[in-house]
């Protein structure tokens, strides 16, 4: 994980997290939303916990939130020609 948050999206209608509540604002994710992942830490994995204690890279447990909820920034998506198709 890095500290740089890149937006994921727009979320397709069949994405598994559509309808799940955003942990930050509690509004359900919708198709077209931009989201990002917030790393929480090593979680319950003993190997990841040890790597974290030693300052080594590890695979973090992360939660998905709206990009705007994580950064305060809005994602502006340029209108593409295929949008009108
Ligand atoms: Zn949110």
PDB file of the backbone (N, CA, C, O) and the ligand in Angstrom, with CONECT records:
HET     ZN  A 101       1
ATOM      1  N   UNK A   1       0.849  -1.191   0.000  1.00  0.00           N
ATOM      2  CA  UNK A   1       0.000   0.000   0.000  1.00  0.00           C
ATOM      3  C   UNK A   1       0.888   1.246   0.000  1.00  0.00           C
ATOM      4  O   UNK A   1       2.002   1.243   0.523  1.00  0.00           O
ATOM      5  N   UNK A   2       0.365   2.283  -0.592  1.00  0.00           N
ATOM      6  CA  UNK A   2       1.057   3.559  -0.549  1.00  0.00           C
ATOM      7  C   UNK A   2       0.111   4.581   0.070  1.00  0.00           C
ATOM      8  O   UNK A   2      -1.068   4.301   0.284  1.00  0.00           O
ATOM      9  N   UNK A   3       0.631   5.750   0.351  1.00  0.00           N
ATOM     10  CA  UNK A   3      -0.216   6.815   0.883  1.00  0.00           C
ATOM     11  C   UNK A   3      -0.966   7.539  -0.219  1.00  0.00           C
ATOM     12  O   UNK A   3      -1.916   8.276   0.043  1.00  0.00           O
ATOM     13  N   UNK A   4      -0.535   7.327  -1.444  1.00  0.00           N
ATOM     14  CA  UNK A   4      -1.212   7.975  -2.560  1.00  0.00           C
ATOM     15  C   UNK A   4      -2.499   7.234  -2.857  1.00  0.00           C
ATOM     16  O   UNK A   4      -2.497   6.027  -3.101  1.00  0.00           O
ATOM     17  N   UNK A   5      -3.592   7.968  -2.832  1.00  0.00           N
ATOM     18  CA  UNK A   5      -4.878   7.343  -3.090  1.00  0.00           C
ATOM     19  C   UNK A   5      -5.276   7.582  -4.529  1.00  0.00           C
ATOM     20  O   UNK A   5      -5.482   8.719  -4.952  1.00  0.00           O
ATOM     21  N   UNK A   6      -5.379   6.512  -5.268  1.00  0.00           N
ATOM     22  CA  UNK A   6      -5.840   6.607  -6.644  1.00  0.00           C
ATOM     23  C   UNK A   6      -7.305   6.202  -6.681  1.00  0.00           C
ATOM     24  O   UNK A   6      -7.696   5.234  -6.030  1.00  0.00           O
ATOM     25  N   UNK A   7      -8.111   6.926  -7.431  1.00  0.00           N
ATOM     26  CA  UNK A   7      -9.520   6.535  -7.501  1.00  0.00           C
ATOM     27  C   UNK A   7      -9.703   5.285  -8.354  1.00  0.00           C
ATOM     28  O   UNK A   7      -9.044   5.119  -9.380  1.00  0.00           O
ATOM     29  N   UNK A   8     -10.600   4.413  -7.920  1.00  0.00           N
ATOM     30  CA  UNK A   8     -11.066   3.290  -8.720  1.00  0.00           C
ATOM     31  C   UNK A   8     -12.459   3.655  -9.206  1.00  0.00           C
ATOM     32  O   UNK A   8     -13.278   4.158  -8.437  1.00  0.00           O
ATOM     33  N   UNK A   9     -12.727   3.405 -10.469  1.00  0.00           N
ATOM     34  CA  UNK A   9     -14.073   3.683 -10.936  1.00  0.00           C
ATOM     35  C   UNK A   9     -14.074   4.114 -12.377  1.00  0.00           C
ATOM     36  O   UNK A   9     -13.012   4.151 -13.000  1.00  0.00           O
ATOM     37  N   UNK A  10     -15.207   4.438 -12.928  1.00  0.00           N
ATOM     38  CA  UNK A  10     -16.509   4.364 -12.243  1.00  0.00           C
ATOM     39  C   UNK A  10     -16.922   2.915 -11.980  1.00  0.00           C
ATOM     40  O   UNK A  10     -16.640   2.017 -12.773  1.00  0.00           O
ATOM     41  N   UNK A  11     -17.579   2.717 -10.879  1.00  0.00           N
ATOM     42  CA  UNK A  11     -17.980   1.375 -10.453  1.00  0.00           C
ATOM     43  C   UNK A  11     -19.056   0.840 -11.381  1.00  0.00           C
ATOM     44  O   UNK A  11     -20.072   1.499 -11.600  1.00  0.00           O
ATOM     45  N   UNK A  12     -18.837  -0.375 -11.941  1.00  0.00           N
ATOM     46  CA  UNK A  12     -19.885  -0.964 -12.789  1.00  0.00           C
ATOM     47  C   UNK A  12     -21.083  -1.419 -11.963  1.00  0.00           C
ATOM     48  O   UNK A  12     -20.961  -1.702 -10.771  1.00  0.00           O
ATOM     49  N   UNK A  13     -22.237  -1.485 -12.610  1.00  0.00           N
ATOM     50  CA  UNK A  13     -23.478  -1.825 -11.900  1.00  0.00           C
ATOM     51  C   UNK A  13     -23.414  -3.213 -11.276  1.00  0.00           C
ATOM     52  O   UNK A  13     -24.094  -3.476 -10.284  1.00  0.00           O
ATOM     53  N   UNK A  14     -22.595  -4.113 -11.852  1.00  0.00           N
ATOM     54  CA  UNK A  14     -22.549  -5.480 -11.324  1.00  0.00           C
ATOM     55  C   UNK A  14     -21.389  -5.676 -10.345  1.00  0.00           C
ATOM     56  O   UNK A  14     -21.060  -6.810  -9.997  1.00  0.00           O
ATOM     57  N   UNK A  15     -20.769  -4.583  -9.899  1.00  0.00           N
ATOM     58  CA  UNK A  15     -19.663  -4.717  -8.934  1.00  0.00           C
ATOM     59  C   UNK A  15     -20.211  -5.264  -7.615  1.00  0.00           C
ATOM     60  O   UNK A  15     -21.276  -4.842  -7.165  1.00  0.00           O
ATOM     61  N   UNK A  16     -19.484  -6.206  -6.989  1.00  0.00           N
ATOM     62  CA  UNK A  16     -20.022  -6.831  -5.767  1.00  0.00           C
ATOM     63  C   UNK A  16     -20.279  -5.863  -4.614  1.00  0.00           C
ATOM     64  O   UNK A  16     -21.093  -6.163  -3.741  1.00  0.00           O
ATOM     65  N   UNK A  17     -19.611  -4.716  -4.585  1.00  0.00           N
ATOM     66  CA  UNK A  17     -19.829  -3.811  -3.445  1.00  0.00           C
ATOM     67  C   UNK A  17     -20.947  -2.805  -3.685  1.00  0.00           C
ATOM     68  O   UNK A  17     -21.256  -2.019  -2.790  1.00  0.00           O
ATOM     69  N   UNK A  18     -21.566  -2.803  -4.876  1.00  0.00           N
ATOM     70  CA  UNK A  18     -22.706  -1.909  -5.106  1.00  0.00           C
ATOM     71  C   UNK A  18     -23.808  -2.267  -4.113  1.00  0.00           C
ATOM     72  O   UNK A  18     -24.197  -3.429  -3.995  1.00  0.00           O
ATOM     73  N   UNK A  19     -24.299  -1.267  -3.409  1.00  0.00           N
ATOM     74  CA  UNK A  19     -25.337  -1.492  -2.401  1.00  0.00           C
ATOM     75  C   UNK A  19     -24.788  -1.612  -0.996  1.00  0.00           C
ATOM     76  O   UNK A  19     -25.525  -1.446  -0.025  1.00  0.00           O
ATOM     77  N   UNK A  20     -23.475  -1.903  -0.874  1.00  0.00           N
ATOM     78  CA  UNK A  20     -22.871  -1.949   0.463  1.00  0.00           C
ATOM     79  C   UNK A  20     -22.689  -0.530   0.981  1.00  0.00           C
ATOM     80  O   UNK A  20     -22.425   0.376   0.190  1.00  0.00           O
ATOM     81  N   UNK A  21     -22.823  -0.309   2.280  1.00  0.00           N
ATOM     82  CA  UNK A  21     -22.635   1.049   2.803  1.00  0.00           C
ATOM     83  C   UNK A  21     -21.160   1.432   2.856  1.00  0.00           C
ATOM     84  O   UNK A  21     -20.313   0.620   3.229  1.00  0.00           O
ATOM     85  N   UNK A  22     -20.865   2.658   2.486  1.00  0.00           N
ATOM     86  CA  UNK A  22     -19.518   3.216   2.651  1.00  0.00           C
ATOM     87  C   UNK A  22     -19.264   3.362   4.148  1.00  0.00           C
ATOM     88  O   UNK A  22     -20.097   3.942   4.844  1.00  0.00           O
ATOM     89  N   UNK A  23     -18.142   2.856   4.672  1.00  0.00           N
ATOM     90  CA  UNK A  23     -17.884   2.965   6.109  1.00  0.00           C
ATOM     91  C   UNK A  23     -17.729   4.411   6.586  1.00  0.00           C
ATOM     92  O   UNK A  23     -17.881   4.688   7.775  1.00  0.00           O
ATOM     93  N   UNK A  24     -17.434   5.315   5.685  1.00  0.00           N
ATOM     94  CA  UNK A  24     -17.192   6.702   6.089  1.00  0.00           C
ATOM     95  C   UNK A  24     -18.476   7.518   6.161  1.00  0.00           C
ATOM     96  O   UNK A  24     -18.666   8.298   7.094  1.00  0.00           O
ATOM     97  N   UNK A  25     -19.372   7.340   5.166  1.00  0.00           N
ATOM     98  CA  UNK A  25     -20.575   8.185   5.124  1.00  0.00           C
ATOM     99  C   UNK A  25     -21.860   7.369   5.243  1.00  0.00           C
ATOM    100  O   UNK A  25     -22.943   7.939   5.367  1.00  0.00           O
ATOM    101  N   UNK A  26     -21.753   6.059   5.207  1.00  0.00           N
ATOM    102  CA  UNK A  26     -22.874   5.130   5.383  1.00  0.00           C
ATOM    103  C   UNK A  26     -23.864   5.143   4.226  1.00  0.00           C
ATOM    104  O   UNK A  26     -24.912   4.503   4.310  1.00  0.00           O
ATOM    105  N   UNK A  27     -23.550   5.868   3.133  1.00  0.00           N
ATOM    106  CA  UNK A  27     -24.411   5.805   1.953  1.00  0.00           C
ATOM    107  C   UNK A  27     -23.998   4.599   1.122  1.00  0.00           C
ATOM    108  O   UNK A  27     -22.805   4.308   1.026  1.00  0.00           O
ATOM    109  N   UNK A  28     -24.939   3.895   0.522  1.00  0.00           N
ATOM    110  CA  UNK A  28     -24.576   2.725  -0.275  1.00  0.00           C
ATOM    111  C   UNK A  28     -23.774   3.118  -1.517  1.00  0.00           C
ATOM    112  O   UNK A  28     -24.009   4.159  -2.132  1.00  0.00           O
ATOM    113  N   UNK A  29     -22.818   2.248  -1.864  1.00  0.00           N
ATOM    114  CA  UNK A  29     -22.102   2.438  -3.121  1.00  0.00           C
ATOM    115  C   UNK A  29     -23.072   2.253  -4.271  1.00  0.00           C
ATOM    116  O   UNK A  29     -23.939   1.379  -4.236  1.00  0.00           O
ATOM    117  N   UNK A  30     -22.917   3.085  -5.291  1.00  0.00           N
ATOM    118  CA  UNK A  30     -23.775   3.025  -6.468  1.00  0.00           C
ATOM    119  C   UNK A  30     -22.922   2.837  -7.714  1.00  0.00           C
ATOM    120  O   UNK A  30     -21.730   3.148  -7.715  1.00  0.00           O
ATOM    121  N   UNK A  31     -23.540   2.325  -8.772  1.00  0.00           N
ATOM    122  CA  UNK A  31     -22.868   2.253 -10.063  1.00  0.00           C
ATOM    123  C   UNK A  31     -22.434   3.658 -10.453  1.00  0.00           C
ATOM    124  O   UNK A  31     -23.194   4.615 -10.307  1.00  0.00           O
ATOM    125  N   UNK A  32     -21.213   3.773 -10.948  1.00  0.00           N
ATOM    126  CA  UNK A  32     -20.693   5.067 -11.354  1.00  0.00           C
ATOM    127  C   UNK A  32     -19.868   5.759 -10.279  1.00  0.00           C
ATOM    128  O   UNK A  32     -19.196   6.752 -10.557  1.00  0.00           O
ATOM    129  N   UNK A  33     -19.914   5.238  -9.041  1.00  0.00           N
ATOM    130  CA  UNK A  33     -19.129   5.844  -7.966  1.00  0.00           C
ATOM    131  C   UNK A  33     -17.634   5.621  -8.195  1.00  0.00           C
ATOM    132  O   UNK A  33     -17.225   4.636  -8.809  1.00  0.00           O
ATOM    133  N   UNK A  34     -16.837   6.549  -7.692  1.00  0.00           N
ATOM    134  CA  UNK A  34     -15.394   6.371  -7.609  1.00  0.00           C
ATOM    135  C   UNK A  34     -15.051   6.093  -6.158  1.00  0.00           C
ATOM    136  O   UNK A  34     -15.543   6.760  -5.248  1.00  0.00           O
ATOM    137  N   UNK A  35     -14.202   5.100  -5.956  1.00  0.00           N
ATOM    138  CA  UNK A  35     -13.858   4.684  -4.595  1.00  0.00           C
ATOM    139  C   UNK A  35     -12.346   4.539  -4.480  1.00  0.00           C
ATOM    140  O   UNK A  35     -11.623   4.633  -5.472  1.00  0.00           O
ATOM    141  N   UNK A  36     -11.885   4.312  -3.269  1.00  0.00           N
ATOM    142  CA  UNK A  36     -10.482   3.993  -3.036  1.00  0.00           C
ATOM    143  C   UNK A  36     -10.409   3.088  -1.818  1.00  0.00           C
ATOM    144  O   UNK A  36     -11.405   2.881  -1.125  1.00  0.00           O
ATOM    145  N   UNK A  37      -9.228   2.554  -1.563  1.00  0.00           N
ATOM    146  CA  UNK A  37      -9.042   1.651  -0.440  1.00  0.00           C
ATOM    147  C   UNK A  37      -8.233   2.340   0.647  1.00  0.00           C
ATOM    148  O   UNK A  37      -7.232   2.999   0.367  1.00  0.00           O
ATOM    149  N   UNK A  38      -8.675   2.181   1.890  1.00  0.00           N
ATOM    150  CA  UNK A  38      -7.961   2.700   3.052  1.00  0.00           C
ATOM    151  C   UNK A  38      -7.377   1.509   3.806  1.00  0.00           C
ATOM    152  O   UNK A  38      -8.103   0.617   4.245  1.00  0.00           O
ATOM    153  N   UNK A  39      -6.054   1.513   3.948  1.00  0.00           N
ATOM    154  CA  UNK A  39      -5.392   0.431   4.679  1.00  0.00           C
ATOM    155  C   UNK A  39      -5.637   0.588   6.167  1.00  0.00           C
ATOM    156  O   UNK A  39      -5.453   1.673   6.719  1.00  0.00           O
ATOM    157  N   UNK A  40      -6.050  -0.486   6.818  1.00  0.00           N
ATOM    158  CA  UNK A  40      -6.301  -0.460   8.256  1.00  0.00           C
ATOM    159  C   UNK A  40      -5.088  -0.956   9.032  1.00  0.00           C
ATOM    160  O   UNK A  40      -4.769  -0.425  10.096  1.00  0.00           O
ATOM    161  N   UNK A  41      -4.416  -1.967   8.508  1.00  0.00           N
ATOM    162  CA  UNK A  41      -3.285  -2.558   9.220  1.00  0.00           C
ATOM    163  C   UNK A  41      -3.178  -4.028   8.888  1.00  0.00           C
ATOM    164  O   UNK A  41      -3.824  -4.502   7.953  1.00  0.00           O
ATOM    165  N   UNK A  42      -2.369  -4.761   9.645  1.00  0.00           N
ATOM    166  CA  UNK A  42      -2.116  -6.160   9.305  1.00  0.00           C
ATOM    167  C   UNK A  42      -3.285  -7.093   9.613  1.00  0.00           C
ATOM    168  O   UNK A  42      -3.289  -8.235   9.153  1.00  0.00           O
ATOM    169  N   UNK A  43      -4.266  -6.639  10.371  1.00  0.00           N
ATOM    170  CA  UNK A  43      -5.385  -7.520  10.698  1.00  0.00           C
ATOM    171  C   UNK A  43      -4.932  -8.655  11.599  1.00  0.00           C
ATOM    172  O   UNK A  43      -4.001  -8.489  12.387  1.00  0.00           O
ATOM    173  N   UNK A  44      -5.585  -9.817  11.490  1.00  0.00           N
ATOM    174  CA  UNK A  44      -5.331 -10.918  12.416  1.00  0.00           C
ATOM    175  C   UNK A  44      -4.270 -11.887  11.915  1.00  0.00           C
ATOM    176  O   UNK A  44      -3.977 -12.874  12.590  1.00  0.00           O
ATOM    177  N   UNK A  45      -3.688 -11.631  10.745  1.00  0.00           N
ATOM    178  CA  UNK A  45      -2.689 -12.534  10.174  1.00  0.00           C
ATOM    179  C   UNK A  45      -1.372 -12.391  10.952  1.00  0.00           C
ATOM    180  O   UNK A  45      -0.748 -11.331  10.910  1.00  0.00           O
ATOM    181  N   UNK A  46      -0.939 -13.452  11.667  1.00  0.00           N
ATOM    182  CA  UNK A  46       0.282 -13.349  12.479  1.00  0.00           C
ATOM    183  C   UNK A  46       1.508 -12.959  11.649  1.00  0.00           C
ATOM    184  O   UNK A  46       2.344 -12.182  12.109  1.00  0.00           O
ATOM    185  N   UNK A  47       1.617 -13.494  10.430  1.00  0.00           N
ATOM    186  CA  UNK A  47       2.768 -13.154   9.588  1.00  0.00           C
ATOM    187  C   UNK A  47       2.749 -11.671   9.228  1.00  0.00           C
ATOM    188  O   UNK A  47       3.784 -11.005   9.278  1.00  0.00           O
ATOM    189  N   UNK A  48       1.574 -11.154   8.865  1.00  0.00           N
ATOM    190  CA  UNK A  48       1.469  -9.733   8.526  1.00  0.00           C
ATOM    191  C   UNK A  48       1.749  -8.877   9.751  1.00  0.00           C
ATOM    192  O   UNK A  48       2.378  -7.824   9.643  1.00  0.00           O
ATOM    193  N   UNK A  49       1.277  -9.329  10.938  1.00  0.00           N
ATOM    194  CA  UNK A  49       1.539  -8.572  12.171  1.00  0.00           C
ATOM    195  C   UNK A  49       3.043  -8.502  12.449  1.00  0.00           C
ATOM    196  O   UNK A  49       3.571  -7.454  12.820  1.00  0.00           O
ATOM    197  N   UNK A  50       3.724  -9.643  12.261  1.00  0.00           N
ATOM    198  CA  UNK A  50       5.169  -9.651  12.509  1.00  0.00           C
ATOM    199  C   UNK A  50       5.884  -8.733  11.527  1.00  0.00           C
ATOM    200  O   UNK A  50       6.780  -7.982  11.912  1.00  0.00           O
ATOM    201  N   UNK A  51       5.483  -8.794  10.247  1.00  0.00           N
ATOM    202  CA  UNK A  51       6.117  -7.935   9.243  1.00  0.00           C
ATOM    203  C   UNK A  51       5.864  -6.466   9.587  1.00  0.00           C
ATOM    204  O   UNK A  51       6.752  -5.630   9.413  1.00  0.00           O
ATOM    205  N   UNK A  52       4.677  -6.148  10.067  1.00  0.00           N
ATOM    206  CA  UNK A  52       4.369  -4.763  10.440  1.00  0.00           C
ATOM    207  C   UNK A  52       5.243  -4.314  11.605  1.00  0.00           C
ATOM    208  O   UNK A  52       5.760  -3.196  11.606  1.00  0.00           O
ATOM    209  N   UNK A  53       5.408  -5.202  12.613  1.00  0.00           N
ATOM    210  CA  UNK A  53       6.264  -4.859  13.769  1.00  0.00           C
ATOM    211  C   UNK A  53       7.690  -4.588  13.343  1.00  0.00           C
ATOM    212  O   UNK A  53       8.376  -3.740  13.914  1.00  0.00           O
ATOM    213  N   UNK A  54       8.133  -5.330  12.320  1.00  0.00           N
ATOM    214  CA  UNK A  54       9.510  -5.203  11.857  1.00  0.00           C
ATOM    215  C   UNK A  54       9.670  -4.103  10.816  1.00  0.00           C
ATOM    216  O   UNK A  54      10.766  -3.888  10.300  1.00  0.00           O
ATOM    217  N   UNK A  55       8.580  -3.408  10.506  1.00  0.00           N
ATOM    218  CA  UNK A  55       8.662  -2.325   9.534  1.00  0.00           C
ATOM    219  C   UNK A  55       8.813  -2.813   8.108  1.00  0.00           C
ATOM    220  O   UNK A  55       9.277  -2.079   7.236  1.00  0.00           O
ATOM    221  N   UNK A  56       8.417  -4.063   7.872  1.00  0.00           N
ATOM    222  CA  UNK A  56       8.536  -4.638   6.536  1.00  0.00           C
ATOM    223  C   UNK A  56       7.193  -4.544   5.828  1.00  0.00           C
ATOM    224  O   UNK A  56       6.151  -4.424   6.474  1.00  0.00           O
ATOM    225  N   UNK A  57       7.217  -4.597   4.495  1.00  0.00           N
ATOM    226  CA  UNK A  57       5.955  -4.550   3.746  1.00  0.00           C
ATOM    227  C   UNK A  57       5.073  -5.755   4.077  1.00  0.00           C
ATOM    228  O   UNK A  57       5.572  -6.857   4.306  1.00  0.00           O
ATOM    229  N   UNK A  58       3.778  -5.535   4.098  1.00  0.00           N
ATOM    230  CA  UNK A  58       2.837  -6.613   4.336  1.00  0.00           C
ATOM    231  C   UNK A  58       1.546  -6.299   3.585  1.00  0.00           C
ATOM    232  O   UNK A  58       1.293  -5.159   3.196  1.00  0.00           O
ATOM    233  N   UNK A  59       0.752  -7.323   3.396  1.00  0.00           N
ATOM    234  CA  UNK A  59      -0.544  -7.125   2.770  1.00  0.00           C
ATOM    235  C   UNK A  59      -1.523  -6.683   3.841  1.00  0.00           C
ATOM    236  O   UNK A  59      -1.825  -7.435   4.768  1.00  0.00           O
ATOM    237  N   UNK A  60      -2.020  -5.454   3.709  1.00  0.00           N
ATOM    238  CA  UNK A  60      -2.880  -4.877   4.733  1.00  0.00           C
ATOM    239  C   UNK A  60      -4.343  -5.225   4.484  1.00  0.00           C
ATOM    240  O   UNK A  60      -4.777  -5.414   3.348  1.00  0.00           O
ATOM    241  N   UNK A  61      -5.083  -5.302   5.582  1.00  0.00           N
ATOM    242  CA  UNK A  61      -6.534  -5.323   5.496  1.00  0.00           C
ATOM    243  C   UNK A  61      -6.973  -3.909   5.111  1.00  0.00           C
ATOM    244  O   UNK A  61      -6.499  -2.931   5.688  1.00  0.00           O
ATOM    245  N   UNK A  62      -7.864  -3.805   4.153  1.00  0.00           N
ATOM    246  CA  UNK A  62      -8.279  -2.488   3.673  1.00  0.00           C
ATOM    247  C   UNK A  62      -9.792  -2.436   3.537  1.00  0.00           C
ATOM    248  O   UNK A  62     -10.444  -3.461   3.342  1.00  0.00           O
ATOM    249  N   UNK A  63     -10.335  -1.252   3.639  1.00  0.00           N
ATOM    250  CA  UNK A  63     -11.771  -1.046   3.435  1.00  0.00           C
ATOM    251  C   UNK A  63     -11.964  -0.078   2.281  1.00  0.00           C
ATOM    252  O   UNK A  63     -11.168   0.837   2.070  1.00  0.00           O
ATOM    253  N   UNK A  64     -13.042  -0.303   1.541  1.00  0.00           N
ATOM    254  CA  UNK A  64     -13.383   0.556   0.414  1.00  0.00           C
ATOM    255  C   UNK A  64     -14.264   1.704   0.900  1.00  0.00           C
ATOM    256  O   UNK A  64     -15.239   1.490   1.621  1.00  0.00           O
ATOM    257  N   UNK A  65     -13.914   2.909   0.502  1.00  0.00           N
ATOM    258  CA  UNK A  65     -14.729   4.092   0.798  1.00  0.00           C
ATOM    259  C   UNK A  65     -14.851   4.909  -0.480  1.00  0.00           C
ATOM    260  O   UNK A  65     -14.075   4.734  -1.420  1.00  0.00           O
ATOM    261  N   UNK A  66     -15.837   5.804  -0.503  1.00  0.00           N
ATOM    262  CA  UNK A  66     -15.917   6.736  -1.619  1.00  0.00           C
ATOM    263  C   UNK A  66     -14.612   7.514  -1.721  1.00  0.00           C
ATOM    264  O   UNK A  66     -14.020   7.868  -0.702  1.00  0.00           O
ATOM    265  N   UNK A  67     -14.163   7.782  -2.934  1.00  0.00           N
ATOM    266  CA  UNK A  67     -12.941   8.561  -3.111  1.00  0.00           C
ATOM    267  C   UNK A  67     -13.077   9.915  -2.426  1.00  0.00           C
ATOM    268  O   UNK A  67     -12.135  10.395  -1.795  1.00  0.00           O
ATOM    269  N   UNK A  68     -14.240  10.522  -2.550  1.00  0.00           N
ATOM    270  CA  UNK A  68     -14.458  11.824  -1.928  1.00  0.00           C
ATOM    271  C   UNK A  68     -14.426  11.709  -0.405  1.00  0.00           C
ATOM    272  O   UNK A  68     -13.960  12.628   0.268  1.00  0.00           O
ATOM    273  N   UNK A  69     -14.906  10.611   0.144  1.00  0.00           N
ATOM    274  CA  UNK A  69     -14.875  10.429   1.600  1.00  0.00           C
ATOM    275  C   UNK A  69     -13.431  10.283   2.096  1.00  0.00           C
ATOM    276  O   UNK A  69     -13.124  10.660   3.227  1.00  0.00           O
ATOM    277  N   UNK A  70     -12.549   9.741   1.257  1.00  0.00           N
ATOM    278  CA  UNK A  70     -11.162   9.520   1.668  1.00  0.00           C
ATOM    279  C   UNK A  70     -10.296  10.757   1.476  1.00  0.00           C
ATOM    280  O   UNK A  70      -9.340  10.967   2.221  1.00  0.00           O
ATOM    281  N   UNK A  71     -10.622  11.568   0.491  1.00  0.00           N
ATOM    282  CA  UNK A  71      -9.690  12.629   0.107  1.00  0.00           C
ATOM    283  C   UNK A  71     -10.308  14.022   0.152  1.00  0.00           C
ATOM    284  O   UNK A  71      -9.584  15.016   0.194  1.00  0.00           O
ATOM    285  N   UNK A  72     -11.634  14.104   0.143  1.00  0.00           N
ATOM    286  CA  UNK A  72     -12.298  15.395   0.018  1.00  0.00           C
ATOM    287  C   UNK A  72     -12.367  15.878  -1.410  1.00  0.00           C
ATOM    288  O   UNK A  72     -12.997  16.894  -1.704  1.00  0.00           O
ATOM    289  N   UNK A  73     -11.714  15.142  -2.305  1.00  0.00           N
ATOM    290  CA  UNK A  73     -11.649  15.561  -3.707  1.00  0.00           C
ATOM    291  C   UNK A  73     -12.765  14.897  -4.495  1.00  0.00           C
ATOM    292  O   UNK A  73     -13.192  13.784  -4.186  1.00  0.00           O
ATOM    293  N   UNK A  74     -13.220  15.591  -5.500  1.00  0.00           N
ATOM    294  CA  UNK A  74     -14.205  15.013  -6.401  1.00  0.00           C
ATOM    295  C   UNK A  74     -13.478  14.486  -7.625  1.00  0.00           C
ATOM    296  O   UNK A  74     -12.489  15.068  -8.070  1.00  0.00           O
ATOM    297  N   UNK A  75     -13.968  13.392  -8.162  1.00  0.00           N
ATOM    298  CA  UNK A  75     -13.443  12.862  -9.409  1.00  0.00           C
ATOM    299  C   UNK A  75     -14.330  13.373 -10.525  1.00  0.00           C
ATOM    300  O   UNK A  75     -15.539  13.140 -10.519  1.00  0.00           O
ATOM    301  N   UNK A  76     -13.747  14.056 -11.466  1.00  0.00           N
ATOM    302  CA  UNK A  76     -14.502  14.538 -12.615  1.00  0.00           C
ATOM    303  C   UNK A  76     -14.144  13.652 -13.793  1.00  0.00           C
ATOM    304  O   UNK A  76     -12.990  13.589 -14.217  1.00  0.00           O
ATOM    305  N   UNK A  77     -15.136  12.980 -14.305  1.00  0.00           N
ATOM    306  CA  UNK A  77     -14.900  12.076 -15.421  1.00  0.00           C
ATOM    307  C   UNK A  77     -15.255  12.803 -16.700  1.00  0.00           C
ATOM    308  O   UNK A  77     -16.348  13.349 -16.852  1.00  0.00           O
ATOM    309  N   UNK A  78     -14.304  12.795 -17.610  1.00  0.00           N
ATOM    310  CA  UNK A  78     -14.559  13.407 -18.900  1.00  0.00           C
ATOM    311  C   UNK A  78     -15.600  12.606 -19.650  1.00  0.00           C
ATOM    312  O   UNK A  78     -15.614  11.377 -19.580  1.00  0.00           O
ATOM    313  N   UNK A  79     -16.458  13.283 -20.356  1.00  0.00           N
ATOM    314  CA  UNK A  79     -17.478  12.613 -21.149  1.00  0.00           C
ATOM    315  C   UNK A  79     -16.808  11.996 -22.370  1.00  0.00           C
ATOM    316  O   UNK A  79     -16.102  12.680 -23.112  1.00  0.00           O
ATOM    317  N   UNK A  80     -17.028  10.729 -22.569  1.00  0.00           N
ATOM    318  CA  UNK A  80     -16.403  10.011 -23.668  1.00  0.00           C
ATOM    319  C   UNK A  80     -17.397   9.813 -24.791  1.00  0.00           C
ATOM    320  O   UNK A  80     -18.603   9.738 -24.552  1.00  0.00           O
ATOM    321  N   UNK A  81     -16.893   9.725 -26.043  1.00  0.00           N
ATOM    322  CA  UNK A  81     -17.812   9.541 -27.186  1.00  0.00           C
ATOM    323  C   UNK A  81     -18.730   8.337 -27.006  1.00  0.00           C
ATOM    324  O   UNK A  81     -19.893   8.380 -27.408  1.00  0.00           O
ATOM    325  N   UNK A  82     -18.213   7.247 -26.396  1.00  0.00           N
ATOM    326  CA  UNK A  82     -19.054   6.039 -26.275  1.00  0.00           C
ATOM    327  C   UNK A  82     -20.192   6.252 -25.264  1.00  0.00           C
ATOM    328  O   UNK A  82     -21.125   5.450 -25.224  1.00  0.00           O
ATOM    329  N   UNK A  83     -20.136   7.304 -24.456  1.00  0.00           N
ATOM    330  CA  UNK A  83     -21.243   7.591 -23.554  1.00  0.00           C
ATOM    331  C   UNK A  83     -22.526   7.902 -24.320  1.00  0.00           C
ATOM    332  O   UNK A  83     -23.629   7.667 -23.828  1.00  0.00           O
ATOM    333  N   UNK A  84     -22.365   8.432 -25.526  1.00  0.00           N
ATOM    334  CA  UNK A  84     -23.527   8.804 -26.323  1.00  0.00           C
ATOM    335  C   UNK A  84     -23.979   7.685 -27.241  1.00  0.00           C
ATOM    336  O   UNK A  84     -25.005   7.807 -27.910  1.00  0.00           O
ATOM    337  N   UNK A  85     -23.227   6.596 -27.281  1.00  0.00           N
ATOM    338  CA  UNK A  85     -23.555   5.505 -28.214  1.00  0.00           C
ATOM    339  C   UNK A  85     -24.808   4.768 -27.756  1.00  0.00           C
ATOM    340  O   UNK A  85     -25.241   3.820 -28.411  1.00  0.00           O
TER     341      UNK A  85
HETATM  342 ZN    ZN A 101     -18.690   7.595   1.505  1.00  0.00          ZN
END
